[in-house]
Amino acid sequence: MEQDKSDNIARLKETILREYPRLSSTDKFKFECGPHLDCFNDCCADVNIFLTPYDVLRMRKELKMGSSKFLHDYAIIPFDDKQTLPVPLMLMEETDKKQCHFVDDEKGCTIYNNRPWPCRMYPLGMASPSEMVKEDSSKFFFLLNEDHCHGHKSDKEWTVEEWIADQGIEPYDEFGELFKVLTIHDRLRSGWKPTPKHVEIYWMGLYDLDKFRKMIFESSFLDRYEIPDDEIATVKTDDEALLRLGFRWVSMALFGERSIPIRNEEDQKARLEAKILKKSD
């Protein structure tokens, strides 16, 4: 079943590249959504929504949930033998309708202010051909005009850039770009396969941020890596700062990028001795 999902997604990507009209940021389209439409909430059922690390960060904060519990309760990892690093899918309700857990029939999305990127962008999509066809690197937008959605019959007109601004896409794009750079890294393209330990680092550093924060402050992490004091103070409470550090750590651990300075042996020893002395006082 999970393999079927992966195959369908791969076919959709190929179709988008070949057949969908490509939109620029200044191109226009007509659309609106709301409870006044008879299709309200139809787009929130039986749909594949891949979750980036920033999606998970925003959703679980809205729900006041720990990262481990959120991933356990609301995410699944589809099987895909071509996928080297796991990207979770949002788990839908186990009903015939397969509706999103966060949708109310009357109110709509109950986590609207922190809904994931695909829900914000809809009915627009964004494609990066370089993720599928390396020779073509130009990003483009496309319009999803699905039969069940009646919002396209509206006279309300948007440019692509107006829609993106209205839906609050900017912070999602910032972290999305960091994620894309990592997941299409040349080392992965060359056929390198991460070990289970690499995958564990990737998952903790980008998705399970509570676990990553605990590791930073309860292990030898700060003795080994040279992190500025102001950044250390910030990542104690700021999840976005923590995620930025996570991207740097994962890039270094998986691909050897020099994204975090490593302390020399003398510095590591001095920090460790100072820590021991402090505990003994």
C-alpha positions as CSV (number, residue, x, y, z in Angstrom):
1,M,0.0,0.0,0.0
2,E,2.8,2.4,0.9
3,Q,4.7,1.4,-2.2
4,D,1.5,2.3,-4.2
5,K,1.5,5.8,-2.7
6,S,5.2,6.3,-3.6
7,D,4.6,5.1,-7.2
8,N,1.6,7.4,-7.6
9,I,3.6,10.4,-6.3
10,A,6.4,9.6,-8.7
11,R,4.0,9.4,-11.6
12,L,2.4,12.8,-10.6
13,K,5.8,14.4,-10.6
14,E,6.5,13.2,-14.1
15,T,3.1,14.4,-15.3
16,I,3.7,17.9,-13.7
17,L,7.0,18.2,-15.6
18,R,5.6,17.1,-18.9
19,E,2.0,18.5,-19.0
20,Y,1.3,21.2,-16.5
21,P,1.4,24.9,-17.7
22,R,4.3,26.7,-16.0
23,L,3.4,29.9,-14.1
24,S,5.7,32.7,-13.1
25,S,5.3,34.9,-10.0
26,T,3.4,37.5,-12.0
27,D,0.9,35.2,-13.7
28,K,-2.7,35.4,-12.6
29,F,-5.4,32.8,-11.6
30,K,-8.9,32.9,-10.0
31,F,-9.6,31.2,-6.8
32,E,-11.2,31.5,-3.3
33,C,-12.0,29.1,-0.5
34,G,-14.3,29.2,2.5
35,P,-17.3,27.6,4.3
36,H,-19.7,29.3,1.7
37,L,-18.5,26.8,-0.9
38,D,-20.2,23.3,-1.1
39,C,-16.7,21.7,-1.5
40,F,-15.4,23.1,1.8
41,N,-13.0,20.6,3.4
42,D,-13.1,18.2,0.4
43,C,-9.4,18.9,-0.3
44,C,-8.5,17.8,3.3
45,A,-9.2,14.1,2.8
46,D,-7.5,11.2,1.1
47,V,-4.5,13.4,0.1
48,N,-0.7,12.9,0.4
49,I,0.9,15.7,2.4
50,F,4.6,15.4,2.9
51,L,5.8,17.2,6.0
52,T,9.1,19.2,6.0
53,P,10.9,19.8,9.3
54,Y,9.4,23.3,9.5
55,D,5.9,21.9,9.0
56,V,6.3,19.6,11.9
57,L,7.8,22.4,14.0
58,R,4.8,24.7,13.5
59,M,2.1,22.0,13.7
60,R,3.3,20.4,17.0
61,K,3.8,23.8,18.6
62,E,0.2,24.7,17.7
63,L,-0.9,21.4,19.3
64,K,1.4,22.0,22.3
65,M,2.9,18.5,21.7
66,G,6.4,17.1,22.1
67,S,8.1,16.4,18.8
68,S,8.4,12.6,19.4
69,K,4.7,12.3,20.3
70,F,3.6,14.3,17.3
71,L,5.7,12.2,14.9
72,H,4.3,9.0,16.5
73,D,0.7,10.1,16.4
74,Y,0.3,12.1,13.2
75,A,3.1,11.0,10.8
76,I,4.0,8.0,8.8
77,I,7.0,7.2,6.7
78,P,6.0,5.7,3.3
79,F,8.1,2.9,1.9
80,D,10.1,4.0,-1.1
81,D,13.2,2.1,-2.1
82,K,14.4,5.1,-4.1
83,Q,14.2,7.5,-1.2
84,T,17.5,7.7,0.8
85,L,16.3,10.0,3.5
86,P,12.8,9.5,5.0
87,V,10.2,12.3,4.6
88,P,7.1,11.7,6.6
89,L,3.5,11.9,5.4
90,M,0.8,13.3,7.5
91,L,-1.3,10.5,8.9
92,M,-5.0,10.7,7.9
93,E,-7.9,9.3,9.9
94,E,-8.5,5.6,9.6
95,T,-12.0,6.0,8.0
96,D,-13.4,5.5,4.5
97,K,-13.1,9.3,3.9
98,K,-9.5,9.4,5.2
99,Q,-9.9,13.0,6.4
100,C,-7.2,15.0,8.1
101,H,-7.2,14.8,11.9
102,F,-7.2,18.6,12.2
103,V,-10.3,19.4,10.1
104,D,-13.7,20.4,11.7
105,D,-16.7,20.0,9.3
106,E,-18.0,23.5,10.1
107,K,-14.9,25.5,11.0
108,G,-12.4,23.9,8.6
109,C,-8.8,23.7,9.6
110,T,-8.3,23.8,13.4
111,I,-4.6,24.6,13.0
112,Y,-5.0,27.1,10.2
113,N,-2.4,29.5,11.4
114,N,0.2,26.7,11.5
115,R,-1.0,24.5,8.7
116,P,1.7,22.8,6.6
117,W,3.2,24.3,3.4
118,P,1.1,22.2,0.8
119,C,-2.1,23.4,2.5
120,R,-1.0,27.0,2.4
121,M,0.0,26.8,-1.3
122,Y,-3.1,25.1,-2.6
123,P,-4.3,25.4,-5.3
124,L,-0.8,26.3,-6.4
125,G,2.1,23.9,-6.5
126,M,5.8,24.6,-6.9
127,A,8.1,22.3,-8.8
128,S,11.9,22.2,-8.9
129,P,12.8,20.2,-12.0
130,S,16.4,19.8,-10.6
131,E,14.9,17.4,-8.0
132,M,13.7,15.1,-10.8
133,V,15.7,16.1,-13.9
134,K,19.1,17.4,-13.0
135,E,19.6,19.1,-16.4
136,D,16.6,21.4,-15.9
137,S,17.0,23.6,-12.8
138,S,14.4,26.3,-13.3
139,K,11.7,26.5,-10.6
140,F,8.1,27.1,-11.6
141,F,4.6,27.2,-10.2
142,F,1.6,25.3,-11.5
143,L,-2.2,25.3,-10.8
144,L,-4.0,22.3,-9.4
145,N,-7.5,22.5,-10.9
146,E,-9.2,19.4,-9.4
147,D,-12.8,18.4,-10.1
148,H,-13.8,18.4,-6.5
149,C,-12.7,22.0,-5.9
150,H,-15.3,24.7,-6.9
151,G,-13.1,27.6,-5.7
152,H,-11.8,28.0,-9.3
153,K,-15.2,29.3,-10.4
154,S,-14.7,32.5,-8.3
155,D,-14.0,35.9,-9.9
156,K,-11.4,36.7,-7.2
157,E,-8.1,37.1,-9.0
158,W,-4.6,36.7,-7.7
159,T,-1.1,36.8,-9.0
160,V,1.1,34.0,-7.8
161,E,3.2,36.4,-5.7
162,E,0.0,37.9,-4.2
163,W,-1.2,34.5,-3.2
164,I,2.1,33.5,-1.6
165,A,2.2,36.7,0.4
166,D,-1.4,36.3,1.5
167,Q,-0.9,32.7,2.7
168,G,2.3,33.5,4.8
169,I,4.6,31.3,2.7
170,E,7.8,33.2,3.3
171,P,9.2,31.5,6.5
172,Y,8.2,28.1,5.1
173,D,10.2,28.8,1.9
174,E,13.3,29.8,3.9
175,F,13.4,26.5,5.7
176,G,12.2,24.6,2.7
177,E,15.2,25.8,0.7
178,L,17.5,24.5,3.5
179,F,15.7,21.2,3.3
180,K,15.9,21.0,-0.5
181,V,19.6,21.7,-0.5
182,L,20.2,18.9,1.9
183,T,17.9,16.3,0.3
184,I,19.3,16.8,-3.2
185,H,22.9,17.0,-2.1
186,D,25.5,15.9,-4.7
187,R,26.6,13.0,-2.4
188,L,23.1,11.6,-2.5
189,R,22.9,12.1,-6.3
190,S,26.1,10.2,-6.7
191,G,24.5,7.1,-5.2
192,W,25.9,7.3,-1.7
193,K,23.5,5.5,0.8
194,P,23.3,6.9,4.4
195,T,23.8,4.3,7.1
196,P,21.1,3.8,9.8
197,K,23.2,6.0,12.1
198,H,23.2,8.8,9.5
199,V,19.4,8.5,9.2
200,E,19.0,8.7,12.9
201,I,21.1,11.9,13.0
202,Y,19.0,13.3,10.2
203,W,15.7,12.4,11.9
204,M,16.7,13.8,15.3
205,G,18.4,17.0,14.0
206,L,15.5,18.0,11.7
207,Y,12.3,16.4,12.9
208,D,12.6,15.3,16.5
209,L,13.8,18.6,17.8
210,D,13.0,18.0,21.5
211,K,15.3,15.0,21.4
212,F,18.0,17.1,19.6
213,R,17.8,19.8,22.2
214,K,18.2,17.3,25.0
215,M,21.2,15.8,23.2
216,I,22.8,19.2,22.9
217,F,22.6,20.1,26.6
218,E,22.9,16.6,28.1
219,S,25.8,15.1,26.1
220,S,29.3,16.2,25.1
221,F,27.9,18.1,22.1
222,L,28.9,21.6,23.3
223,D,32.3,20.3,24.4
224,R,33.0,19.0,20.9
225,Y,31.5,21.8,18.8
226,E,32.2,25.5,19.0
227,I,28.8,27.2,19.3
228,P,28.7,30.9,20.2
229,D,27.3,31.6,23.7
230,D,24.4,33.7,22.3
231,E,23.4,30.9,20.0
232,I,23.5,28.4,22.8
233,A,21.2,30.6,24.9
234,T,18.8,31.0,22.0
235,V,18.4,27.3,21.1
236,K,17.4,26.5,24.6
237,T,13.9,28.0,23.9
238,D,13.8,29.0,20.2
239,D,12.8,26.0,18.0
240,E,13.5,27.9,14.7
241,A,17.1,28.6,15.9
242,L,17.4,25.0,17.0
243,L,16.3,23.8,13.5
244,R,18.8,26.1,11.8
245,L,21.5,24.5,14.0
246,G,20.1,21.1,13.1
247,F,20.5,21.7,9.4
248,R,24.1,22.7,10.0
249,W,24.8,19.6,12.1
250,V,23.1,17.2,9.7
251,S,25.0,18.7,6.7
252,M,28.3,18.2,8.6
253,A,27.5,14.7,9.9
254,L,26.2,13.3,6.6
255,F,28.1,15.2,4.0
256,G,31.3,16.4,5.7
257,E,30.3,20.1,5.3
258,R,32.3,22.4,7.6
259,S,29.1,24.0,8.9
260,I,30.0,23.9,12.6
261,P,33.5,24.5,13.9
262,I,35.0,21.5,15.8
263,R,37.0,22.3,19.0
264,N,40.5,21.0,19.0
265,E,41.4,18.3,21.5
266,E,42.9,20.8,24.1
267,D,39.8,22.9,24.0
268,Q,37.6,19.9,24.4
269,K,39.6,18.7,27.4
270,A,39.6,22.1,29.0
271,R,35.8,22.4,28.7
272,L,35.3,18.9,30.1
273,E,37.6,19.6,33.1
274,A,35.8,22.9,33.8
275,K,32.5,21.1,33.7
276,I,33.7,18.4,36.1
277,L,35.1,21.1,38.5
278,K,31.8,23.0,38.4
279,K,29.8,19.9,39.3
280,S,32.2,19.2,42.2
281,D,31.7,22.7,43.8
